[in-house]
């Protein structure tokens, strides 16, 4: 059965320091209408940095 509305969508998280897309995740569009920002470990920078949602 298909869902009525696509509330949960796949997003990519990119490092704000180097721009590397290091993570893919999903979010609920209704709960998070804006851009997600998470502190994640970037393997290129080799530090924890802020990762922002990209399409
Ligand atoms: Zn980085």
mmCIF file of the protein (N, C-alpha, C, O) and its ligand, coordinates in Angstrom:
data_MODEL
# 
_entry.id   MODEL 
# 
loop_
_entity.id 
_entity.type 
_entity.pdbx_number_of_molecules 
1 polymer     1 
2 non-polymer 1 
# 
_entity_poly.entity_id                      1 
_entity_poly.type                           'polypeptide(L)' 
_entity_poly.nstd_linkage                   no 
_entity_poly.nstd_monomer                   no 
_entity_poly.pdbx_seq_one_letter_code       
;(UNK)(UNK)(UNK)(UNK)(UNK)(UNK)(UNK)(UNK)(UNK)(UNK)(UNK)(UNK)(UNK)(UNK)(UNK)(UNK)
(UNK)(UNK)(UNK)(UNK)(UNK)(UNK)(UNK)(UNK)(UNK)(UNK)(UNK)(UNK)(UNK)(UNK)(UNK)(UNK)
(UNK)(UNK)(UNK)(UNK)(UNK)(UNK)(UNK)(UNK)(UNK)(UNK)(UNK)(UNK)(UNK)(UNK)(UNK)(UNK)
(UNK)(UNK)(UNK)(UNK)(UNK)(UNK)(UNK)
;
_entity_poly.pdbx_seq_one_letter_code_can   XXXXXXXXXXXXXXXXXXXXXXXXXXXXXXXXXXXXXXXXXXXXXXXXXXXXXXX 
_entity_poly.pdbx_strand_id                 A 
# 
loop_
_entity_poly_seq.entity_id 
_entity_poly_seq.num 
_entity_poly_seq.mon_id 
_entity_poly_seq.hetero 
1 1  UNK n 
1 2  UNK n 
1 3  UNK n 
1 4  UNK n 
1 5  UNK n 
1 6  UNK n 
1 7  UNK n 
1 8  UNK n 
1 9  UNK n 
1 10 UNK n 
1 11 UNK n 
1 12 UNK n 
1 13 UNK n 
1 14 UNK n 
1 15 UNK n 
1 16 UNK n 
1 17 UNK n 
1 18 UNK n 
1 19 UNK n 
1 20 UNK n 
1 21 UNK n 
1 22 UNK n 
1 23 UNK n 
1 24 UNK n 
1 25 UNK n 
1 26 UNK n 
1 27 UNK n 
1 28 UNK n 
1 29 UNK n 
1 30 UNK n 
1 31 UNK n 
1 32 UNK n 
1 33 UNK n 
1 34 UNK n 
1 35 UNK n 
1 36 UNK n 
1 37 UNK n 
1 38 UNK n 
1 39 UNK n 
1 40 UNK n 
1 41 UNK n 
1 42 UNK n 
1 43 UNK n 
1 44 UNK n 
1 45 UNK n 
1 46 UNK n 
1 47 UNK n 
1 48 UNK n 
1 49 UNK n 
1 50 UNK n 
1 51 UNK n 
1 52 UNK n 
1 53 UNK n 
1 54 UNK n 
1 55 UNK n 
# 
loop_
_struct_asym.id 
_struct_asym.entity_id 
A 1 
B 2 
# 
loop_
_chem_comp.id 
_chem_comp.type 
_chem_comp.mon_nstd_flag 
UNK 'L-peptide linking' . 
ZN  non-polymer         . 
# 
_pdbx_entity_nonpoly.entity_id   2 
_pdbx_entity_nonpoly.name        ? 
_pdbx_entity_nonpoly.comp_id     ZN 
# 
_pdbx_nonpoly_scheme.asym_id         B 
_pdbx_nonpoly_scheme.entity_id       2 
_pdbx_nonpoly_scheme.mon_id          ZN 
_pdbx_nonpoly_scheme.ndb_seq_num     1 
_pdbx_nonpoly_scheme.pdb_seq_num     101 
_pdbx_nonpoly_scheme.auth_seq_num    101 
_pdbx_nonpoly_scheme.pdb_mon_id      ZN 
_pdbx_nonpoly_scheme.auth_mon_id     ZN 
_pdbx_nonpoly_scheme.pdb_strand_id   A 
_pdbx_nonpoly_scheme.pdb_ins_code    . 
# 
loop_
_atom_site.group_PDB 
_atom_site.id 
_atom_site.type_symbol 
_atom_site.label_atom_id 
_atom_site.label_alt_id 
_atom_site.label_comp_id 
_atom_site.label_asym_id 
_atom_site.label_entity_id 
_atom_site.label_seq_id 
_atom_site.pdbx_PDB_ins_code 
_atom_site.Cartn_x 
_atom_site.Cartn_y 
_atom_site.Cartn_z 
_atom_site.occupancy 
_atom_site.B_iso_or_equiv 
_atom_site.pdbx_formal_charge 
_atom_site.auth_seq_id 
_atom_site.auth_comp_id 
_atom_site.auth_asym_id 
_atom_site.auth_atom_id 
_atom_site.pdbx_PDB_model_num 
ATOM   1   N  N  . UNK A 1 1  ? 0.845  -1.210 0.000  1.00 0.00 ? 1   UNK A N  1 
ATOM   2   C  CA . UNK A 1 1  ? 0.000  0.000  0.000  1.00 0.00 ? 1   UNK A CA 1 
ATOM   3   C  C  . UNK A 1 1  ? 0.880  1.260  0.000  1.00 0.00 ? 1   UNK A C  1 
ATOM   4   O  O  . UNK A 1 1  ? 1.799  1.378  0.811  1.00 0.00 ? 1   UNK A O  1 
ATOM   5   N  N  . UNK A 1 2  ? 0.605  2.160  -0.877 1.00 0.00 ? 2   UNK A N  1 
ATOM   6   C  CA . UNK A 1 2  ? 1.367  3.414  -0.963 1.00 0.00 ? 2   UNK A CA 1 
ATOM   7   C  C  . UNK A 1 2  ? 0.850  4.403  0.068  1.00 0.00 ? 2   UNK A C  1 
ATOM   8   O  O  . UNK A 1 2  ? -0.337 4.461  0.387  1.00 0.00 ? 2   UNK A O  1 
ATOM   9   N  N  . UNK A 1 3  ? 1.795  5.170  0.567  1.00 0.00 ? 3   UNK A N  1 
ATOM   10  C  CA . UNK A 1 3  ? 1.412  6.195  1.536  1.00 0.00 ? 3   UNK A CA 1 
ATOM   11  C  C  . UNK A 1 3  ? 0.712  7.347  0.829  1.00 0.00 ? 3   UNK A C  1 
ATOM   12  O  O  . UNK A 1 3  ? 0.960  7.626  -0.344 1.00 0.00 ? 3   UNK A O  1 
ATOM   13  N  N  . UNK A 1 4  ? -0.144 7.988  1.551  1.00 0.00 ? 4   UNK A N  1 
ATOM   14  C  CA . UNK A 1 4  ? -0.895 9.107  0.959  1.00 0.00 ? 4   UNK A CA 1 
ATOM   15  C  C  . UNK A 1 4  ? 0.010  10.300 0.674  1.00 0.00 ? 4   UNK A C  1 
ATOM   16  O  O  . UNK A 1 4  ? 0.011  10.836 -0.434 1.00 0.00 ? 4   UNK A O  1 
ATOM   17  N  N  . UNK A 1 5  ? 0.786  10.714 1.685  1.00 0.00 ? 5   UNK A N  1 
ATOM   18  C  CA . UNK A 1 5  ? 1.672  11.869 1.499  1.00 0.00 ? 5   UNK A CA 1 
ATOM   19  C  C  . UNK A 1 5  ? 3.100  11.457 1.850  1.00 0.00 ? 5   UNK A C  1 
ATOM   20  O  O  . UNK A 1 5  ? 3.319  10.673 2.773  1.00 0.00 ? 5   UNK A O  1 
ATOM   21  N  N  . UNK A 1 6  ? 4.051  11.985 1.118  1.00 0.00 ? 6   UNK A N  1 
ATOM   22  C  CA . UNK A 1 6  ? 5.464  11.673 1.342  1.00 0.00 ? 6   UNK A CA 1 
ATOM   23  C  C  . UNK A 1 6  ? 6.014  12.629 2.395  1.00 0.00 ? 6   UNK A C  1 
ATOM   24  O  O  . UNK A 1 6  ? 6.697  13.601 2.074  1.00 0.00 ? 6   UNK A O  1 
ATOM   25  N  N  . UNK A 1 7  ? 5.708  12.337 3.651  1.00 0.00 ? 7   UNK A N  1 
ATOM   26  C  CA . UNK A 1 7  ? 6.169  13.222 4.726  1.00 0.00 ? 7   UNK A CA 1 
ATOM   27  C  C  . UNK A 1 7  ? 7.622  12.939 5.068  1.00 0.00 ? 7   UNK A C  1 
ATOM   28  O  O  . UNK A 1 7  ? 8.370  13.841 5.446  1.00 0.00 ? 7   UNK A O  1 
ATOM   29  N  N  . UNK A 1 8  ? 8.015  11.679 4.933  1.00 0.00 ? 8   UNK A N  1 
ATOM   30  C  CA . UNK A 1 8  ? 9.384  11.298 5.276  1.00 0.00 ? 8   UNK A CA 1 
ATOM   31  C  C  . UNK A 1 8  ? 10.197 11.180 3.995  1.00 0.00 ? 8   UNK A C  1 
ATOM   32  O  O  . UNK A 1 8  ? 9.908  10.343 3.139  1.00 0.00 ? 8   UNK A O  1 
ATOM   33  N  N  . UNK A 1 9  ? 11.215 12.023 3.872  1.00 0.00 ? 9   UNK A N  1 
ATOM   34  C  CA . UNK A 1 9  ? 11.996 12.068 2.642  1.00 0.00 ? 9   UNK A CA 1 
ATOM   35  C  C  . UNK A 1 9  ? 13.466 11.829 2.940  1.00 0.00 ? 9   UNK A C  1 
ATOM   36  O  O  . UNK A 1 9  ? 13.927 12.042 4.062  1.00 0.00 ? 9   UNK A O  1 
ATOM   37  N  N  . UNK A 1 10 ? 14.193 11.385 1.929  1.00 0.00 ? 10  UNK A N  1 
ATOM   38  C  CA . UNK A 1 10 ? 15.632 11.138 2.056  1.00 0.00 ? 10  UNK A CA 1 
ATOM   39  C  C  . UNK A 1 10 ? 16.370 12.455 1.856  1.00 0.00 ? 10  UNK A C  1 
ATOM   40  O  O  . UNK A 1 10 ? 16.068 13.213 0.935  1.00 0.00 ? 10  UNK A O  1 
ATOM   41  N  N  . UNK A 1 11 ? 17.340 12.721 2.728  1.00 0.00 ? 11  UNK A N  1 
ATOM   42  C  CA . UNK A 1 11 ? 18.149 13.938 2.605  1.00 0.00 ? 11  UNK A CA 1 
ATOM   43  C  C  . UNK A 1 11 ? 19.618 13.572 2.677  1.00 0.00 ? 11  UNK A C  1 
ATOM   44  O  O  . UNK A 1 11 ? 19.976 12.480 3.120  1.00 0.00 ? 11  UNK A O  1 
ATOM   45  N  N  . UNK A 1 12 ? 20.469 14.494 2.239  1.00 0.00 ? 12  UNK A N  1 
ATOM   46  C  CA . UNK A 1 12 ? 21.916 14.328 2.335  1.00 0.00 ? 12  UNK A CA 1 
ATOM   47  C  C  . UNK A 1 12 ? 22.447 15.371 3.300  1.00 0.00 ? 12  UNK A C  1 
ATOM   48  O  O  . UNK A 1 12 ? 21.958 16.500 3.343  1.00 0.00 ? 12  UNK A O  1 
ATOM   49  N  N  . UNK A 1 13 ? 23.454 14.985 4.073  1.00 0.00 ? 13  UNK A N  1 
ATOM   50  C  CA . UNK A 1 13 ? 24.089 15.926 4.989  1.00 0.00 ? 13  UNK A CA 1 
ATOM   51  C  C  . UNK A 1 13 ? 25.488 16.230 4.473  1.00 0.00 ? 13  UNK A C  1 
ATOM   52  O  O  . UNK A 1 13 ? 26.304 15.332 4.265  1.00 0.00 ? 13  UNK A O  1 
ATOM   53  N  N  . UNK A 1 14 ? 25.746 17.530 4.271  1.00 0.00 ? 14  UNK A N  1 
ATOM   54  C  CA . UNK A 1 14 ? 27.043 17.959 3.774  1.00 0.00 ? 14  UNK A CA 1 
ATOM   55  C  C  . UNK A 1 14 ? 27.783 18.725 4.858  1.00 0.00 ? 14  UNK A C  1 
ATOM   56  O  O  . UNK A 1 14 ? 27.180 19.496 5.605  1.00 0.00 ? 14  UNK A O  1 
ATOM   57  N  N  . UNK A 1 15 ? 29.085 18.513 4.941  1.00 0.00 ? 15  UNK A N  1 
ATOM   58  C  CA . UNK A 1 15 ? 29.940 19.222 5.895  1.00 0.00 ? 15  UNK A CA 1 
ATOM   59  C  C  . UNK A 1 15 ? 29.984 20.697 5.531  1.00 0.00 ? 15  UNK A C  1 
ATOM   60  O  O  . UNK A 1 15 ? 30.182 21.047 4.367  1.00 0.00 ? 15  UNK A O  1 
ATOM   61  N  N  . UNK A 1 16 ? 29.800 21.563 6.525  1.00 0.00 ? 16  UNK A N  1 
ATOM   62  C  CA . UNK A 1 16 ? 29.822 23.001 6.255  1.00 0.00 ? 16  UNK A CA 1 
ATOM   63  C  C  . UNK A 1 16 ? 31.247 23.511 6.105  1.00 0.00 ? 16  UNK A C  1 
ATOM   64  O  O  . UNK A 1 16 ? 31.453 24.629 5.634  1.00 0.00 ? 16  UNK A O  1 
ATOM   65  N  N  . UNK A 1 17 ? 32.244 22.705 6.502  1.00 0.00 ? 17  UNK A N  1 
ATOM   66  C  CA . UNK A 1 17 ? 33.645 23.131 6.403  1.00 0.00 ? 17  UNK A CA 1 
ATOM   67  C  C  . UNK A 1 17 ? 34.198 22.849 5.007  1.00 0.00 ? 17  UNK A C  1 
ATOM   68  O  O  . UNK A 1 17 ? 34.780 23.738 4.384  1.00 0.00 ? 17  UNK A O  1 
ATOM   69  N  N  . UNK A 1 18 ? 34.025 21.628 4.510  1.00 0.00 ? 18  UNK A N  1 
ATOM   70  C  CA . UNK A 1 18 ? 34.627 21.244 3.235  1.00 0.00 ? 18  UNK A CA 1 
ATOM   71  C  C  . UNK A 1 18 ? 33.585 20.960 2.160  1.00 0.00 ? 18  UNK A C  1 
ATOM   72  O  O  . UNK A 1 18 ? 33.940 20.841 0.987  1.00 0.00 ? 18  UNK A O  1 
ATOM   73  N  N  . UNK A 1 19 ? 32.326 20.851 2.520  1.00 0.00 ? 19  UNK A N  1 
ATOM   74  C  CA . UNK A 1 19 ? 31.282 20.640 1.525  1.00 0.00 ? 19  UNK A CA 1 
ATOM   75  C  C  . UNK A 1 19 ? 31.085 19.192 1.145  1.00 0.00 ? 19  UNK A C  1 
ATOM   76  O  O  . UNK A 1 19 ? 30.268 18.887 0.276  1.00 0.00 ? 19  UNK A O  1 
ATOM   77  N  N  . UNK A 1 20 ? 31.819 18.292 1.778  1.00 0.00 ? 20  UNK A N  1 
ATOM   78  C  CA . UNK A 1 20 ? 31.701 16.865 1.479  1.00 0.00 ? 20  UNK A CA 1 
ATOM   79  C  C  . UNK A 1 20 ? 30.363 16.331 1.978  1.00 0.00 ? 20  UNK A C  1 
ATOM   80  O  O  . UNK A 1 20 ? 29.958 16.592 3.111  1.00 0.00 ? 20  UNK A O  1 
ATOM   81  N  N  . UNK A 1 21 ? 29.690 15.585 1.119  1.00 0.00 ? 21  UNK A N  1 
ATOM   82  C  CA . UNK A 1 21 ? 28.442 14.932 1.529  1.00 0.00 ? 21  UNK A CA 1 
ATOM   83  C  C  . UNK A 1 21 ? 28.793 13.603 2.168  1.00 0.00 ? 21  UNK A C  1 
ATOM   84  O  O  . UNK A 1 21 ? 29.099 12.624 1.487  1.00 0.00 ? 21  UNK A O  1 
ATOM   85  N  N  . UNK A 1 22 ? 28.744 13.588 3.478  1.00 0.00 ? 22  UNK A N  1 
ATOM   86  C  CA . UNK A 1 22 ? 29.229 12.415 4.203  1.00 0.00 ? 22  UNK A CA 1 
ATOM   87  C  C  . UNK A 1 22 ? 28.121 11.524 4.699  1.00 0.00 ? 22  UNK A C  1 
ATOM   88  O  O  . UNK A 1 22 ? 28.359 10.354 4.998  1.00 0.00 ? 22  UNK A O  1 
ATOM   89  N  N  . UNK A 1 23 ? 26.923 12.043 4.794  1.00 0.00 ? 23  UNK A N  1 
ATOM   90  C  CA . UNK A 1 23 ? 25.843 11.243 5.380  1.00 0.00 ? 23  UNK A CA 1 
ATOM   91  C  C  . UNK A 1 23 ? 24.568 11.353 4.555  1.00 0.00 ? 23  UNK A C  1 
ATOM   92  O  O  . UNK A 1 23 ? 24.252 12.399 3.988  1.00 0.00 ? 23  UNK A O  1 
ATOM   93  N  N  . UNK A 1 24 ? 23.863 10.259 4.511  1.00 0.00 ? 24  UNK A N  1 
ATOM   94  C  CA . UNK A 1 24 ? 22.493 10.302 4.001  1.00 0.00 ? 24  UNK A CA 1 
ATOM   95  C  C  . UNK A 1 24 ? 21.584 9.856  5.131  1.00 0.00 ? 24  UNK A C  1 
ATOM   96  O  O  . UNK A 1 24 ? 21.913 8.936  5.880  1.00 0.00 ? 24  UNK A O  1 
ATOM   97  N  N  . UNK A 1 25 ? 20.460 10.500 5.247  1.00 0.00 ? 25  UNK A N  1 
ATOM   98  C  CA . UNK A 1 25 ? 19.502 10.155 6.281  1.00 0.00 ? 25  UNK A CA 1 
ATOM   99  C  C  . UNK A 1 25 ? 18.114 10.502 5.775  1.00 0.00 ? 25  UNK A C  1 
ATOM   100 O  O  . UNK A 1 25 ? 17.944 10.831 4.600  1.00 0.00 ? 25  UNK A O  1 
ATOM   101 N  N  . UNK A 1 26 ? 17.150 10.433 6.624  1.00 0.00 ? 26  UNK A N  1 
ATOM   102 C  CA . UNK A 1 26 ? 15.809 10.853 6.228  1.00 0.00 ? 26  UNK A CA 1 
ATOM   103 C  C  . UNK A 1 26 ? 15.191 11.653 7.349  1.00 0.00 ? 26  UNK A C  1 
ATOM   104 O  O  . UNK A 1 26 ? 15.601 11.557 8.505  1.00 0.00 ? 26  UNK A O  1 
ATOM   105 N  N  . UNK A 1 27 ? 14.205 12.441 6.991  1.00 0.00 ? 27  UNK A N  1 
ATOM   106 C  CA . UNK A 1 27 ? 13.560 13.285 7.984  1.00 0.00 ? 27  UNK A CA 1 
ATOM   107 C  C  . UNK A 1 27 ? 12.087 13.395 7.667  1.00 0.00 ? 27  UNK A C  1 
ATOM   108 O  O  . UNK A 1 27 ? 11.644 13.101 6.557  1.00 0.00 ? 27  UNK A O  1 
ATOM   109 N  N  . UNK A 1 28 ? 11.347 13.818 8.654  1.00 0.00 ? 28  UNK A N  1 
ATOM   110 C  CA . UNK A 1 28 ? 9.929  14.094 8.453  1.00 0.00 ? 28  UNK A CA 1 
ATOM   111 C  C  . UNK A 1 28 ? 9.769  15.569 8.102  1.00 0.00 ? 28  UNK A C  1 
ATOM   112 O  O  . UNK A 1 28 ? 10.114 16.453 8.887  1.00 0.00 ? 28  UNK A O  1 
ATOM   113 N  N  . UNK A 1 29 ? 9.241  15.813 6.912  1.00 0.00 ? 29  UNK A N  1 
ATOM   114 C  CA . UNK A 1 29 ? 9.118  17.183 6.430  1.00 0.00 ? 29  UNK A CA 1 
ATOM   115 C  C  . UNK A 1 29 ? 8.206  18.032 7.297  1.00 0.00 ? 29  UNK A C  1 
ATOM   116 O  O  . UNK A 1 29 ? 8.384  19.246 7.399  1.00 0.00 ? 29  UNK A O  1 
ATOM   117 N  N  . UNK A 1 30 ? 7.233  17.394 7.918  1.00 0.00 ? 30  UNK A N  1 
ATOM   118 C  CA . UNK A 1 30 ? 6.304  18.140 8.759  1.00 0.00 ? 30  UNK A CA 1 
ATOM   119 C  C  . UNK A 1 30 ? 6.943  18.553 10.075 1.00 0.00 ? 30  UNK A C  1 
ATOM   120 O  O  . UNK A 1 30 ? 6.679  19.638 10.591 1.00 0.00 ? 30  UNK A O  1 
ATOM   121 N  N  . UNK A 1 31 ? 7.783  17.682 10.610 1.00 0.00 ? 31  UNK A N  1 
ATOM   122 C  CA . UNK A 1 31 ? 8.430  18.000 11.882 1.00 0.00 ? 31  UNK A CA 1 
ATOM   123 C  C  . UNK A 1 31 ? 9.616  18.924 11.691 1.00 0.00 ? 31  UNK A C  1 
ATOM   124 O  O  . UNK A 1 31 ? 9.923  19.725 12.574 1.00 0.00 ? 31  UNK A O  1 
ATOM   125 N  N  . UNK A 1 32 ? 10.298 18.824 10.533 1.00 0.00 ? 32  UNK A N  1 
ATOM   126 C  CA . UNK A 1 32 ? 11.473 19.640 10.262 1.00 0.00 ? 32  UNK A CA 1 
ATOM   127 C  C  . UNK A 1 32 ? 11.297 20.358 8.931  1.00 0.00 ? 32  UNK A C  1 
ATOM   128 O  O  . UNK A 1 32 ? 11.839 19.912 7.919  1.00 0.00 ? 32  UNK A O  1 
ATOM   129 N  N  . UNK A 1 33 ? 10.558 21.449 8.908  1.00 0.00 ? 33  UNK A N  1 
ATOM   130 C  CA . UNK A 1 33 ? 10.329 22.144 7.639  1.00 0.00 ? 33  UNK A CA 1 
ATOM   131 C  C  . UNK A 1 33 ? 11.575 22.848 7.115  1.00 0.00 ? 33  UNK A C  1 
ATOM   132 O  O  . UNK A 1 33 ? 11.738 23.012 5.906  1.00 0.00 ? 33  UNK A O  1 
ATOM   133 N  N  . UNK A 1 34 ? 12.452 23.263 8.024  1.00 0.00 ? 34  UNK A N  1 
ATOM   134 C  CA . UNK A 1 34 ? 13.674 23.966 7.610  1.00 0.00 ? 34  UNK A CA 1 
ATOM   135 C  C  . UNK A 1 34 ? 14.792 22.997 7.280  1.00 0.00 ? 34  UNK A C  1 
ATOM   136 O  O  . UNK A 1 34 ? 14.560 21.801 7.103  1.00 0.00 ? 34  UNK A O  1 
ATOM   137 N  N  . UNK A 1 35 ? 16.022 23.528 7.198  1.00 0.00 ? 35  UNK A N  1 
ATOM   138 C  CA . UNK A 1 35 ? 17.178 22.688 6.901  1.00 0.00 ? 35  UNK A CA 1 
ATOM   139 C  C  . UNK A 1 35 ? 17.718 22.099 8.190  1.00 0.00 ? 35  UNK A C  1 
ATOM   140 O  O  . UNK A 1 35 ? 17.897 22.797 9.187  1.00 0.00 ? 35  UNK A O  1 
ATOM   141 N  N  . UNK A 1 36 ? 17.971 20.815 8.149  1.00 0.00 ? 36  UNK A N  1 
ATOM   142 C  CA . UNK A 1 36 ? 18.515 20.141 9.320  1.00 0.00 ? 36  UNK A CA 1 
ATOM   143 C  C  . UNK A 1 36 ? 19.983 20.487 9.475  1.00 0.00 ? 36  UNK A C  1 
ATOM   144 O  O  . UNK A 1 36 ? 20.722 20.559 8.494  1.00 0.00 ? 36  UNK A O  1 
ATOM   145 N  N  . UNK A 1 37 ? 20.402 20.703 10.719 1.00 0.00 ? 37  UNK A N  1 
ATOM   146 C  CA . UNK A 1 37 ? 21.813 20.918 11.016 1.00 0.00 ? 37  UNK A CA 1 
ATOM   147 C  C  . UNK A 1 37 ? 22.202 19.993 12.155 1.00 0.00 ? 37  UNK A C  1 
ATOM   148 O  O  . UNK A 1 37 ? 21.626 20.050 13.242 1.00 0.00 ? 37  UNK A O  1 
ATOM   149 N  N  . UNK A 1 38 ? 23.185 19.140 11.896 1.00 0.00 ? 38  UNK A N  1 
ATOM   150 C  CA . UNK A 1 38 ? 23.604 18.173 12.893 1.00 0.00 ? 38  UNK A CA 1 
ATOM   151 C  C  . UNK A 1 38 ? 25.126 18.202 13.015 1.00 0.00 ? 38  UNK A C  1 
ATOM   152 O  O  . UNK A 1 38 ? 25.838 18.422 12.036 1.00 0.00 ? 38  UNK A O  1 
ATOM   153 N  N  . UNK A 1 39 ? 25.606 17.978 14.229 1.00 0.00 ? 39  UNK A N  1 
ATOM   154 C  CA . UNK A 1 39 ? 27.039 17.845 14.439 1.00 0.00 ? 39  UNK A CA 1 
ATOM   155 C  C  . UNK A 1 39 ? 27.437 16.406 14.163 1.00 0.00 ? 39  UNK A C  1 
ATOM   156 O  O  . UNK A 1 39 ? 27.011 15.482 14.855 1.00 0.00 ? 39  UNK A O  1 
ATOM   157 N  N  . UNK A 1 40 ? 28.273 16.233 13.125 1.00 0.00 ? 40  UNK A N  1 
ATOM   158 C  CA . UNK A 1 40 ? 28.670 14.888 12.710 1.00 0.00 ? 40  UNK A CA 1 
ATOM   159 C  C  . UNK A 1 40 ? 30.176 14.850 12.515 1.00 0.00 ? 40  UNK A C  1 
ATOM   160 O  O  . UNK A 1 40 ? 30.832 15.883 12.384 1.00 0.00 ? 40  UNK A O  1 
ATOM   161 N  N  . UNK A 1 41 ? 30.705 13.635 12.500 1.00 0.00 ? 41  UNK A N  1 
ATOM   162 C  CA . UNK A 1 41 ? 32.137 13.473 12.239 1.00 0.00 ? 41  UNK A CA 1 
ATOM   163 C  C  . UNK A 1 41 ? 32.382 13.484 10.732 1.00 0.00 ? 41  UNK A C  1 
ATOM   164 O  O  . UNK A 1 41 ? 31.809 12.681 9.995  1.00 0.00 ? 41  UNK A O  1 
ATOM   165 N  N  . UNK A 1 42 ? 33.240 14.403 10.283 1.00 0.00 ? 42  UNK A N  1 
ATOM   166 C  CA . UNK A 1 42 ? 33.582 14.458 8.868  1.00 0.00 ? 42  UNK A CA 1 
ATOM   167 C  C  . UNK A 1 42 ? 34.885 13.703 8.635  1.00 0.00 ? 42  UNK A C  1 
ATOM   168 O  O  . UNK A 1 42 ? 35.904 14.069 9.220  1.00 0.00 ? 42  UNK A O  1 
ATOM   169 N  N  . UNK A 1 43 ? 34.893 12.657 7.799  1.00 0.00 ? 43  UNK A N  1 
ATOM   170 C  CA . UNK A 1 43 ? 36.120 11.890 7.564  1.00 0.00 ? 43  UNK A CA 1 
ATOM   171 C  C  . UNK A 1 43 ? 37.174 12.670 6.789  1.00 0.00 ? 43  UNK A C  1 
ATOM   172 O  O  . UNK A 1 43 ? 38.356 12.337 6.867  1.00 0.00 ? 43  UNK A O  1 
ATOM   173 N  N  . UNK A 1 44 ? 36.783 13.685 6.055  1.00 0.00 ? 44  UNK A N  1 
ATOM   174 C  CA . UNK A 1 44 ? 37.768 14.483 5.327  1.00 0.00 ? 44  UNK A CA 1 
ATOM   175 C  C  . UNK A 1 44 ? 38.455 15.489 6.261  1.00 0.00 ? 44  UNK A C  1 
ATOM   176 O  O  . UNK A 1 44 ? 39.680 15.613 6.264  1.00 0.00 ? 44  UNK A O  1 
ATOM   177 N  N  . UNK A 1 45 ? 37.644 16.204 7.052  1.00 0.00 ? 45  UNK A N  1 
ATOM   178 C  CA . UNK A 1 45 ? 38.211 17.162 8.014  1.00 0.00 ? 45  UNK A CA 1 
ATOM   179 C  C  . UNK A 1 45 ? 38.769 16.435 9.238  1.00 0.00 ? 45  UNK A C  1 
ATOM   180 O  O  . UNK A 1 45 ? 39.619 16.971 9.948  1.00 0.00 ? 45  UNK A O  1 
ATOM   181 N  N  . UNK A 1 46 ? 38.299 15.236 9.477  1.00 0.00 ? 46  UNK A N  1 
ATOM   182 C  CA . UNK A 1 46 ? 38.675 14.407 10.611 1.00 0.00 ? 46  UNK A CA 1 
ATOM   183 C  C  . UNK A 1 46 ? 38.377 15.088 11.946 1.00 0.00 ? 46  UNK A C  1 
ATOM   184 O  O  . UNK A 1 46 ? 39.113 14.924 12.919 1.00 0.00 ? 46  UNK A O  1 
ATOM   185 N  N  . UNK A 1 47 ? 37.308 15.838 11.975 1.00 0.00 ? 47  UNK A N  1 
ATOM   186 C  CA . UNK A 1 47 ? 36.814 16.438 13.216 1.00 0.00 ? 47  UNK A CA 1 
ATOM   187 C  C  . UNK A 1 47 ? 35.282 16.425 13.181 1.00 0.00 ? 47  UNK A C  1 
ATOM   188 O  O  . UNK A 1 47 ? 34.670 16.208 12.135 1.00 0.00 ? 47  UNK A O  1 
ATOM   189 N  N  . UNK A 1 48 ? 34.694 16.660 14.329 1.00 0.00 ? 48  UNK A N  1 
ATOM   190 C  CA . UNK A 1 48 ? 33.262 16.863 14.347 1.00 0.00 ? 48  UNK A CA 1 
ATOM   191 C  C  . UNK A 1 48 ? 32.960 18.269 13.856 1.00 0.00 ? 48  UNK A C  1 
ATOM   192 O  O  . UNK A 1 48 ? 33.520 19.245 14.357 1.00 0.00 ? 48  UNK A O  1 
ATOM   193 N  N  . UNK A 1 49 ? 32.089 18.367 12.891 1.00 0.00 ? 49  UNK A N  1 
ATOM   194 C  CA . UNK A 1 49 ? 31.734 19.680 12.358 1.00 0.00 ? 49  UNK A CA 1 
ATOM   195 C  C  . UNK A 1 49 ? 30.236 19.698 12.074 1.00 0.00 ? 49  UNK A C  1 
ATOM   196 O  O  . UNK A 1 49 ? 29.562 18.668 12.091 1.00 0.00 ? 49  UNK A O  1 
ATOM   197 N  N  . UNK A 1 50 ? 29.744 20.897 11.815 1.00 0.00 ? 50  UNK A N  1 
ATOM   198 C  CA . UNK A 1 50 ? 28.322 21.044 11.548 1.00 0.00 ? 50  UNK A CA 1 
ATOM   199 C  C  . UNK A 1 50 ? 28.009 20.553 10.134 1.00 0.00 ? 50  UNK A C  1 
ATOM   200 O  O  . UNK A 1 50 ? 28.660 20.951 9.168  1.00 0.00 ? 50  UNK A O  1 
ATOM   201 N  N  . UNK A 1 51 ? 27.026 19.702 10.030 1.00 0.00 ? 51  UNK A N  1 
ATOM   202 C  CA . UNK A 1 51 ? 26.593 19.183 8.737  1.00 0.00 ? 51  UNK A CA 1 
ATOM   203 C  C  . UNK A 1 51 ? 25.185 19.691 8.441  1.00 0.00 ? 51  UNK A C  1 
ATOM   204 O  O  . UNK A 1 51 ? 24.296 19.622 9.289  1.00 0.00 ? 51  UNK A O  1 
ATOM   205 N  N  . UNK A 1 52 ? 25.000 20.194 7.243  1.00 0.00 ? 52  UNK A N  1 
ATOM   206 C  CA . UNK A 1 52 ? 23.733 20.798 6.870  1.00 0.00 ? 52  UNK A CA 1 
ATOM   207 C  C  . UNK A 1 52 ? 23.070 19.995 5.772  1.00 0.00 ? 52  UNK A C  1 
ATOM   208 O  O  . UNK A 1 52 ? 23.727 19.359 4.947  1.00 0.00 ? 52  UNK A O  1 
ATOM   209 N  N  . UNK A 1 53 ? 21.777 20.042 5.787  1.00 0.00 ? 53  UNK A N  1 
ATOM   210 C  CA . UNK A 1 53 ? 20.987 19.299 4.804  1.00 0.00 ? 53  UNK A CA 1 
ATOM   211 C  C  . UNK A 1 53 ? 21.165 19.869 3.395  1.00 0.00 ? 53  UNK A C  1 
ATOM   212 O  O  . UNK A 1 53 ? 21.136 21.083 3.191  1.00 0.00 ? 53  UNK A O  1 
ATOM   213 N  N  . UNK A 1 54 ? 21.349 18.971 2.435  1.00 0.00 ? 54  UNK A N  1 
ATOM   214 C  CA . UNK A 1 54 ? 21.341 19.365 1.020  1.00 0.00 ? 54  UNK A CA 1 
ATOM   215 C  C  . UNK A 1 54 ? 20.424 18.421 0.270  1.00 0.00 ? 54  UNK A C  1 
ATOM   216 O  O  . UNK A 1 54 ? 20.050 17.363 0.777  1.00 0.00 ? 54  UNK A O  1 
ATOM   217 N  N  . UNK A 1 55 ? 20.072 18.807 -0.929 1.00 0.00 ? 55  UNK A N  1 
ATOM   218 C  CA . UNK A 1 55 ? 19.205 17.952 -1.735 1.00 0.00 ? 55  UNK A CA 1 
ATOM   219 C  C  . UNK A 1 55 ? 20.069 17.041 -2.608 1.00 0.00 ? 55  UNK A C  1 
ATOM   220 O  O  . UNK A 1 55 ? 19.540 16.234 -3.372 1.00 0.00 ? 55  UNK A O  1 
HETATM 221 ZN ZN . ZN  B 2 .  ? 34.478 18.331 6.242  1.00 0.00 ? 101 ZN  A ZN 1 
# 
